[in-house]
């Protein structure tokens, strides 16, 4: 979780997901086949590009805080906490995402 408590992430060797509580932007339109919440989180799985998640769960509930300027890694996945937001990427593909209260970017 970021020190602000606004973004929480889960990470394993093939998966990185971050959810955001408060945001000043709107996600893309919810897909017709999504029966759950949409736009609250972004994920990257394996070699797939980053995308918004359709999910009925959340990454919030973790108590471990990742201080600004520090990063955590699991296999090829790496997430870094910064004052501007969180950046996660796959070292294998370079794909990833940036998430903050002000904006998001999928790359």
C-alpha positions in Angstrom: 0.0 0.0 0.0 1.2 3.5 -0.7 1.9 5.8 2.3 -1.2 7.8 1.4 -3.4 4.6 1.6 -5.0 5.5 -1.7 -3.4 2.7 -3.8 -2.9 -1.0 -2.8 -1.2 -3.6 -4.9 -0.7 -7.4 -5.1 2.3 -8.9 -6.8 3.6 -12.3 -7.7 6.1 -13.6 -10.4 3.5 -13.5 -13.2 1.0 -10.9 -12.0 0.8 -7.3 -10.7 -2.5 -5.6 -9.8 -3.1 -2.2 -8.2 -6.4 -0.8 -7.0 -7.2 2.8 -6.3 -9.6 4.3 -3.8 -9.9 8.0 -4.9 -9.2 9.3 -8.4 -9.8 12.4 -10.5 -10.1 10.5 -13.8 -12.6 8.1 -15.3 -11.7 4.7 -16.6 -12.7 3.5 -20.1 -16.3 2.3 -20.5 -17.2 -0.9 -18.7 -17.2 -3.9 -21.0 -20.7 -5.4 -21.6 -19.4 -8.8 -20.3 -18.2 -7.4 -17.0 -20.6 -8.4 -14.2 -18.4 -7.0 -11.4 -16.8 -3.7 -10.5 -14.8 -2.1 -13.2 -12.2 0.7 -13.3 -11.0 0.5 -9.7 -7.9 -1.5 -10.6 -5.3 -2.2 -13.3 -3.4 -5.4 -13.8 -0.7 -7.0 -15.9 -0.6 -10.8 -16.2 2.3 -12.6 -17.8 3.1 -11.3 -21.2 -0.3 -9.6 -21.8 -0.6 -5.8 -21.9 -1.8 -3.9 -18.9 -5.6 -3.5 -18.7 -8.4 -2.4 -16.3 -9.8 -5.3 -14.3 -13.3 -6.5 -13.9 -13.4 -7.9 -10.4 -15.5 -8.4 -7.3 -12.6 -8.3 -4.9 -9.9 -5.8 -4.0 -6.2 -5.5 -3.2 -7.0 -3.3 -0.2 -6.8 -4.9 3.2 -3.0 -5.2 3.2 -1.2 -3.5 6.0 2.3 -3.4 4.6 3.3 0.1 3.4 5.8 0.6 0.5 7.5 3.9 1.2 7.8 6.4 -1.6 11.0 5.8 -3.6 11.1 2.1 -2.9 10.2 -0.9 -5.1 9.2 -4.5 -4.6 9.8 -7.3 -7.1 8.4 -10.8 -7.7 10.0 -12.6 -10.6 9.7 -10.4 -13.7 7.1 -8.1 -12.0 8.2 -4.9 -10.3 6.2 -2.1 -8.7 7.6 1.2 -7.4 5.9 3.6 -5.0 6.5 7.3 -5.7 4.9 10.5 -4.5 3.4 11.0 -8.0 1.9 7.4 -8.0 2.7 3.8 -8.5 4.4 2.2 -11.6 4.3 -1.5 -12.2 5.9 -3.3 -15.2 7.0 -6.6 -16.5 10.8 -6.8 -17.1 10.1 -9.6 -19.7 7.9 -7.4 -21.9 8.3 -3.8 -20.7 4.5 -3.6 -20.5 3.0 -2.0 -17.4 1.0 0.8 -15.9 1.2 4.0 -13.9 -1.6 4.8 -11.5 -2.2 8.0 -9.4 -5.1 10.1 -8.1 -4.6 12.5 -11.0 -4.0 10.1 -13.9 -3.3 6.7 -15.3 -1.2 5.3 -18.1 -1.1 1.8 -19.7 2.0 1.0 -21.6 
